[in-house]
Amino acid sequence: MPHENGRIYGSFKKICIPESLLPNEALELTSKLSEIKVKWETGTLSGSEVTYQIVLLYLERRVKRHPFLRMGQKLPNRNSSKEFLELVRFYGMPDTVRYALWKWHIGEWNIQLINFNPSSLEMLETQSKGIRYATISWEHALNGTLVEGKRDAFEHLLHDLAHAYMFFREDYDFEGQKKFFQTMLDEYEEYENYLDKDSVFRQKFEYCISDMNSHPAHLSAYWNAIRKEAGIPIHTAEFKI
């Protein structure tokens, strides 16, 4: 959990700020965030373009020196988002985020920007179709509050992009992940009774179908493990890698 007991954890801790400072940051960024929001709502900017502008906005606000990196060379024009995303690295975050945003921007990865936190079932449905959601919570961004008490709106968006990378990356078998999630969706009703009775199993099940992107062999191993732990029979006809 990135924010816990006043401390910041996780892959993005270098570019996160204390929860107490979020309201002041929101006040400073309200005008620009509202402008981006209107352009998205009116269709003036695509989801990837909105995300690109949000990343630039927050990084420049939080990183005073060198938020964008390009070894030994001049930075390209930021208005050329395709070139900028292809050549520049972002300070304080895994490069998986930039790469996912670039792939989204050039139309190779089917990422969709939304303004709500989808349910685990909604995530399962979209991933079975080869789509990965990325959420920008305008409400939390404009109010300077944590999304679900865990991440600020900027980090929440970056977290989703990092997951998108794990979903679409070639060596993690994108097609195999789609097949796994489709099988989980097809069999969802079979496990509803267990979900209603066992809160621990429900928590792990929802993590598996909504917040776990990995090679399908790993997904299947985890799925088998949590069923075994919950005492749920495993059918012989299972998802095959």
N, C-alpha and C positions, 0 to 999 in steps of 0.2 A: 504494500500500500504506500504510494508516494508521499502522502501527508499523514503522519501519525504522531500524536502527542507532541506537536510542534516541530517535528523533525521531517526532513525531506529525503526520500529514498528513490531508487530506481535509475533507469537509463538516462533520464532527462534532468537529473538533479542539478546539473551545472547551469541550466537555464530556467530553473524554477525559482520562484520567490516565496518567502513566507506568506502564509495565509493572511496574516494581519496587513500585508501591503497590497493585497489584491484590490480592495475597494479604491484606493488612491490611483492605482494603475488604470482601473476601469474608467475613472473620471477623466484621466488624461487621454485615453484612447476612444472615448465615447463617440466623438464626432466622426473619426475615421472608420470605426467599426460600424456605426450606423449607416454610413455611406456605402460601405461594402455590402452590408445586409440588404439595403434597398436595391442595389444593382443585381444581387443574386435573386431576390424575390421577383424582380421585374424581368429576369432573364437576360439582362445586359451582360452579366458575367456567368461563365459556366462554373460548375462545381470545382474543377481543378484550378481555374483562375482565381476564384474566391479563396481557396485554400492557399494558393501561392501568395496572394496579397496578405493574408492573415499571418503566414509564416514570416514574411518580411517585416510586417508591422511589429510583431511581438519580439522578434530577434533584435531588431534595432532598438527597441525600448529596453530590453533586458541586458543586452551585451553592448557595453559602451565602446569597446575597441574590437575591431575585426569580427563582426558577426558573420561575415561571409569570407570564405577562404579560397584562394587559388594560388598555388605555390609558384612564386616567381613571375607571375604574369598579372597583367591588368584585368580587373573585373570587367566582364562584358556588360553591355547595356541592360539594365534590369527590366526595361520595357519589353525587351525581347525575351519573354519568359522561357521559351523553349531552349534557347541557347544558354540562358542563365542557369536553368535547372540541369542542363547537360554538363556544364563545365565547372560550376561552383560547388563548394562544399559548405554545409551549414555548421557553425560552431556549436559544440555542446550536445550533439545528438548523434546516434548511429546513422551512418550514411544510408541505411535501409529506408529511412524516411524520405530523403531527397530522391532516391531512386524510384520509390513507389510513386511519389508525386510526379516525377518526370514521365514514367510509364503511363500514368493516368492522363497526363497532359497531352501526350502524343497519341492517345487513343488505343494503346495496346492492352491496358488493364481496365477491367470494368469495375471501377470504384464509383460509388454514388454518394454524394454529399447529402446529409439529412440534418434536420434540426430537432431531433428527439432521440431519446435513448430507446432503441428497439428492445423488445422482449427477446428472451432466448429463442423462442419458437420463430419469431420473425427473422432472427439471424440465421437460424437453421434453414428456413425456407429460401432466403436469398443466396446463401452459400451453396445450397444444392443446385442453384441455377447459375453458379459461377460469378456471383456478384458479391462484392464486399462493401459494406457501409462504412462511411467515415462521418462522424457526428461533430458538428459545430453547435454548441449550445449557446445561442445568442443571449439568452436570458442570463446565464451564469457569466458569460463574457462581459456583458454590460453592467452587471451588478457586482462583479468582482467576488464571486462565491465559488465554492468547490462543487463540481459535478458529483453527485452521489456521495459527498463527503470525502472524496478521494483525490481527485485531480482538478486543477483549474482547467478552464475551457480550452486553453491553448494546448496544454499537455494532453488533455483528453483526445484532441484531434490528432496529435502526433502519435499517441498510443495506437489509435485506429489505423494510421498509415503504416506503422511498424507491423501490425497484424496483417495488413493487406500484402505487404512484402512477403510474409511467411505463407500466405495463401497462394499467391501467384507465382512465386519463384519456381523455376523449372525443376531444380533438383529436389524440391519438396512435393513433386508429383501433383500438380494442380488438378489434372483430370481425376487422379485417384482420390484426392480430397473431395471433389465434387461428388464422386460416386459414393464415398463414405457418408457424406452428409445426406445424400438422397436416400440411402438405405436407412439412416437414422430417422429421417422424416417419414418414410414408409412404415416404419415399425413404432413410431411414436406412441400411438394409442395403446400398444401392448404394455407399455411401461407406466401409463398414467396412474394405475392403482398403486404401484410402488412409490411413485412420486408423491402421491397424496399422504402416504403413511410414513415415509422415511425422509425426514428433512435433510439428513446428511447426504443420502443418495441423491436427493433433488439438487442440492447445491453442486455436487460433483458432476451430475448429469448436465445441468445447465451450463457449467463451465465447459464441458466437452463439446456441446453443440453450438456454443456461441462465442467463446473466448479462447479457444484452443486451435491454433493453426500450426500444423506440423505434418511430417510425412505420414501417409495413411497407415503405415505399419505401426508408428507410435500411437496414432489415434486409436487404432484397433486394440493395441495392447492396453492402453488406459481404459478403454470401454470395457474390455473383459475383466480388468482388475477391479473396477468399481462395482461391477455386477457380482463378482465373486465375493467381494467384501460385504455386499448387502444380502448375500444369500439368494441371489436371483439365478435361476437356471439359465445356462447358455445353450442355445439351440445348436445343433450340429451344422445346419445350413447358415453359415455366417458370411459376413462380407469378406471377399477374397481380394488380396493385394494383387 
